[in-house]
């Protein structure tokens, strides 16, 4: 099980959305992190054969996915950031409609639909119309439809966008279950979506993947340390102008700050263990009050 991108690029009217991406993925969960506009969705759409690369090639088990055509799409499941549906269809009818598009026979489709709706916690809502579902419920149906053909490759683009914290946790647990026997690529700008479930992390900025590896390796490569300090409120503004500040919390007589810096930002600062959110702030963030030059 191997999906390989070789020097893949995509230009739109002379503007590079994805530039020279090379990566090899196998079974497990891969988290693609980047700010909005980094090129993540363009990369996803190329992986799903919705658009063609301007240069480079994408291979599944050594074969070009564009040449494979339907054979590749048979092993592919895709949940776009905004997936469409007919609002007046029931959940079951929607699933059966998608199954017919994927060429799944009615008998097998009905059995698979019941199984998947149970797996995503939507069995008791099977007769509800799609337009009556909450955002979290609709996303669960979305991942169920992506799994109809029991894909070997599951591509999820911003799967928890707009969900509340409880729904995000439920969704992450579901993805972990689904990833046991397949390759899952999850694109997001929400760090918590991948921090605890991704086997490998890829960081994307301005159309390029500039890091790929484990979370542990990423954190160990950080030049800056993470510091916790409590300061008088009058000093907060100066500190957030000088440093990357991940968190500011009111405290009796002052404020508690989480700061990224090479040296202790204050005499009382205590070093803390870095998290993936700290790394995201370091590579994509900005000093509070500064200018943001990370998005395109």
C-alpha positions as CSV (number, residue, x, y, z in Angstrom):
1,X,0.0,0.0,0.0
2,X,1.9,3.1,-1.3
3,X,0.8,6.4,-2.6
4,X,3.6,8.5,-4.0
5,X,3.8,12.1,-5.2
6,X,6.8,12.9,-7.4
7,X,7.6,16.6,-7.7
8,X,4.0,17.5,-8.1
9,X,3.1,21.1,-9.0
10,X,-0.1,23.0,-9.9
11,X,-0.4,26.5,-11.5
12,X,-3.5,28.5,-12.0
13,X,-3.0,31.3,-14.5
14,X,0.7,31.5,-13.8
15,X,0.3,31.5,-10.1
16,X,1.7,28.4,-8.3
17,X,-0.7,26.8,-5.8
18,X,1.4,23.7,-5.3
19,X,5.1,23.6,-6.0
20,X,7.4,20.6,-6.2
21,X,5.7,18.3,-3.7
22,X,7.3,14.9,-3.2
23,X,6.1,12.6,-0.5
24,X,5.4,8.8,0.0
25,X,2.5,7.6,2.1
26,X,1.6,4.2,3.3
27,X,-0.9,2.7,5.8
28,X,-1.8,5.0,8.7
29,X,-3.0,8.5,9.3
30,X,-1.1,11.5,7.7
31,X,-1.9,14.9,9.0
32,X,-1.5,17.8,6.5
33,X,-1.2,21.0,8.4
34,X,-1.1,24.6,7.1
35,X,-2.9,27.9,7.2
36,X,-5.8,28.6,4.8
37,X,-4.4,29.3,1.4
38,X,-1.4,27.1,1.8
39,X,-2.4,24.8,-1.1
40,X,-3.8,21.9,0.9
41,X,-7.1,21.7,-1.0
42,X,-5.4,21.9,-4.4
43,X,-3.2,19.0,-3.4
44,X,-6.2,17.0,-2.2
45,X,-8.1,17.6,-5.4
46,X,-5.1,16.3,-7.4
47,X,-4.9,13.2,-5.3
48,X,-8.6,12.6,-6.1
49,X,-8.0,13.1,-9.8
50,X,-10.4,16.1,-9.8
51,X,-7.7,18.3,-11.3
52,X,-4.5,17.4,-13.2
53,X,-1.0,18.4,-12.0
54,X,0.8,21.0,-14.1
55,X,3.9,18.9,-13.5
56,X,5.0,15.8,-11.8
57,X,3.1,12.5,-11.2
58,X,1.1,10.7,-8.6
59,X,1.5,7.0,-8.3
60,X,-0.5,4.3,-6.6
61,X,1.5,1.1,-6.2
62,X,3.8,2.4,-8.9
63,X,1.0,3.2,-11.4
64,X,0.0,6.7,-12.5
65,X,-3.4,7.4,-11.0
66,X,-4.6,9.3,-14.0
67,X,-3.9,6.4,-16.3
68,X,-5.5,4.0,-13.8
69,X,-8.8,6.0,-14.1
70,X,-11.7,4.0,-12.6
71,X,-9.4,1.4,-11.1
72,X,-7.9,4.1,-8.8
73,X,-11.3,5.7,-8.0
74,X,-12.5,2.3,-6.9
75,X,-10.0,2.3,-4.0
76,X,-10.5,6.0,-3.2
77,X,-12.8,7.7,-0.6
78,X,-13.1,11.5,-0.5
79,X,-14.8,13.9,1.9
80,X,-14.3,17.5,0.5
81,X,-14.5,20.5,2.8
82,X,-17.9,21.4,1.4
83,X,-19.7,18.2,0.1
84,X,-23.0,18.6,-1.7
85,X,-26.2,16.7,-1.2
86,X,-29.9,16.9,-2.2
87,X,-31.5,18.4,1.0
88,X,-34.8,16.6,0.6
89,X,-33.3,13.1,0.4
90,X,-33.3,11.0,3.6
91,X,-29.9,9.9,5.0
92,X,-30.5,6.4,3.6
93,X,-31.6,7.6,0.2
94,X,-28.6,9.9,0.0
95,X,-26.3,7.0,0.8
96,X,-28.0,4.8,-1.8
97,X,-27.7,7.5,-4.4
98,X,-24.0,7.9,-3.8
99,X,-23.6,4.1,-3.9
100,X,-25.3,4.0,-7.3
101,X,-22.8,6.6,-8.6
102,X,-20.0,4.4,-7.3
103,X,-21.4,1.4,-9.1
104,X,-22.3,-0.6,-6.0
105,X,-25.2,-3.0,-6.5
106,X,-28.4,-2.2,-4.5
107,X,-28.3,-5.2,-2.2
108,X,-24.7,-4.6,-1.2
109,X,-25.3,-0.9,-1.0
110,X,-28.2,-1.3,1.5
111,X,-26.1,-3.7,3.7
112,X,-23.1,-1.3,3.5
113,X,-25.3,1.7,4.3
114,X,-26.7,0.1,7.4
115,X,-23.3,-0.9,8.6
116,X,-21.7,2.5,8.0
117,X,-24.5,4.5,9.5
118,X,-24.2,2.4,12.6
119,X,-20.5,2.9,12.7
120,X,-20.7,6.7,12.5
121,X,-23.6,6.9,15.0
122,X,-26.3,7.8,12.5
123,X,-28.4,4.7,12.3
124,X,-31.3,6.2,14.3
125,X,-31.4,9.1,12.0
126,X,-31.5,7.1,8.8
127,X,-34.9,8.3,7.8
128,X,-34.2,12.0,8.6
129,X,-33.9,14.4,5.7
130,X,-30.4,15.7,5.0
131,X,-31.5,19.3,5.4
132,X,-32.6,18.7,9.0
133,X,-29.1,17.4,10.2
134,X,-26.8,19.5,12.3
135,X,-23.3,20.3,11.0
136,X,-21.7,17.4,13.0
137,X,-24.4,14.9,11.9
138,X,-23.9,15.9,8.2
139,X,-20.2,15.5,8.5
140,X,-20.7,12.0,9.9
141,X,-22.9,11.1,6.9
142,X,-20.1,12.6,4.7
143,X,-17.5,10.2,6.0
144,X,-20.0,7.3,5.8
145,X,-20.5,8.0,2.0
146,X,-16.7,8.3,1.6
147,X,-16.4,4.8,3.0
148,X,-19.1,3.1,0.9
149,X,-16.6,1.4,-1.4
150,X,-14.4,0.4,1.5
151,X,-11.5,2.5,0.1
152,X,-7.9,1.8,0.7
153,X,-7.2,5.5,0.4
154,X,-9.4,8.0,2.4
155,X,-8.9,11.7,1.8
156,X,-10.5,14.1,4.2
157,X,-10.3,17.9,3.5
158,X,-10.9,20.0,6.7
159,X,-13.3,17.3,8.0
160,X,-14.1,19.0,11.3
161,X,-14.6,22.5,9.9
162,X,-17.5,24.2,11.8
163,X,-17.9,21.4,14.4
164,X,-18.1,22.0,18.1
165,X,-15.4,20.5,20.4
166,X,-17.4,17.3,21.3
167,X,-18.1,16.6,17.6
168,X,-14.4,17.1,16.8
169,X,-13.4,14.5,19.4
170,X,-16.0,12.0,18.1
171,X,-14.8,12.6,14.6
172,X,-11.1,12.0,15.5
173,X,-12.0,8.8,17.3
174,X,-13.9,7.6,14.2
175,X,-11.0,8.4,11.9
176,X,-8.6,6.4,14.2
177,X,-10.9,3.4,13.9
178,X,-11.1,3.7,10.1
179,X,-7.3,4.0,9.7
180,X,-6.5,0.6,10.9
181,X,-6.4,-1.0,7.4
182,X,-6.0,2.0,5.1
183,X,-4.2,5.1,4.3
184,X,-5.9,8.3,5.6
185,X,-4.8,11.7,4.6
186,X,-6.4,14.5,6.8
187,X,-5.9,18.1,5.7
188,X,-6.6,20.7,8.4
189,X,-5.6,24.0,10.0
190,X,-6.9,22.7,13.4
191,X,-3.9,21.3,15.2
192,X,-5.9,19.2,17.7
193,X,-7.4,17.3,14.7
194,X,-4.2,15.5,14.1
195,X,-2.1,15.9,17.3
196,X,-3.3,12.6,18.8
197,X,-4.1,10.5,15.8
198,X,-1.6,11.2,13.0
199,X,1.3,8.8,12.6
200,X,3.1,11.4,10.5
201,X,2.8,15.1,10.1
202,X,3.3,17.2,7.0
203,X,3.6,21.0,7.2
204,X,2.6,23.0,4.1
205,X,3.2,26.6,3.4
206,X,3.0,28.7,0.2
207,X,2.4,25.5,-1.9
208,X,5.4,23.6,-0.5
209,X,5.7,20.8,2.1
210,X,8.6,21.9,4.2
211,X,8.4,19.2,6.9
212,X,7.3,15.6,6.9
213,X,7.9,13.2,9.8
214,X,6.7,12.4,13.3
215,X,5.4,14.9,15.8
216,X,8.2,13.9,18.2
217,X,10.9,14.7,15.5
218,X,9.2,18.0,14.7
219,X,9.1,19.1,18.3
220,X,12.8,18.1,18.9
221,X,13.8,20.2,15.9
222,X,12.4,23.4,17.3
223,X,15.1,26.0,18.0
224,X,12.8,28.0,20.4
225,X,11.8,26.7,23.8
226,X,8.4,27.0,25.5
227,X,8.2,29.1,28.6
228,X,5.5,29.8,31.2
229,X,5.6,33.0,33.2
230,X,3.4,35.2,35.3
231,X,3.8,38.9,34.9
232,X,2.0,42.1,36.0
233,X,-0.7,43.1,33.5
234,X,1.2,46.3,32.6
235,X,4.0,44.1,31.1
236,X,1.8,41.9,28.9
237,X,1.6,44.2,25.9
238,X,5.3,44.6,25.7
239,X,5.9,40.8,25.9
240,X,3.4,40.0,23.2
241,X,5.0,42.5,20.9
242,X,8.5,41.0,21.4
243,X,7.7,37.2,21.4
244,X,5.5,34.6,19.9
245,X,2.8,34.2,22.6
246,X,0.7,31.1,22.5
247,X,-1.6,31.9,25.4
248,X,-2.5,34.7,27.7
249,X,-4.6,33.9,30.8
250,X,-5.7,36.3,33.5
251,X,-4.3,35.5,37.0
252,X,-4.5,37.2,40.4
253,X,-2.5,40.4,40.1
254,X,-1.4,39.8,36.6
255,X,-1.4,37.3,33.7
256,X,0.0,33.9,32.8
257,X,1.7,33.7,29.4
258,X,3.0,30.8,27.3
259,X,5.9,32.1,25.2
260,X,8.2,30.7,22.5
261,X,11.7,32.1,22.8
262,X,15.3,30.9,22.6
263,X,16.1,32.4,26.1
264,X,13.9,32.9,29.2
265,X,11.6,36.0,28.4
266,X,11.5,36.9,32.1
267,X,13.7,36.0,35.2
268,X,10.8,33.9,36.6
269,X,10.0,32.0,33.4
270,X,9.8,28.2,33.7
271,X,10.5,25.9,30.7
272,X,7.6,23.7,29.6
273,X,7.2,20.8,27.2
274,X,6.5,21.8,23.7
275,X,3.3,20.6,21.9
276,X,2.3,20.4,18.2
277,X,0.3,23.6,18.8
278,X,3.5,25.4,19.8
279,X,5.2,24.1,16.6
280,X,2.3,25.4,14.5
281,X,2.6,28.8,16.1
282,X,6.3,28.8,15.5
283,X,6.1,27.9,11.8
284,X,2.8,29.6,10.8
285,X,2.1,32.2,13.5
286,X,3.0,35.8,14.2
287,X,3.7,38.0,17.1
288,X,0.6,39.6,18.5
289,X,0.3,43.1,17.0
290,X,2.6,42.2,14.2
291,X,1.9,41.7,10.5
292,X,1.0,38.3,9.1
293,X,3.0,37.2,6.1
294,X,2.3,33.5,6.3
295,X,-0.8,33.2,4.2
296,X,-1.0,33.4,0.4
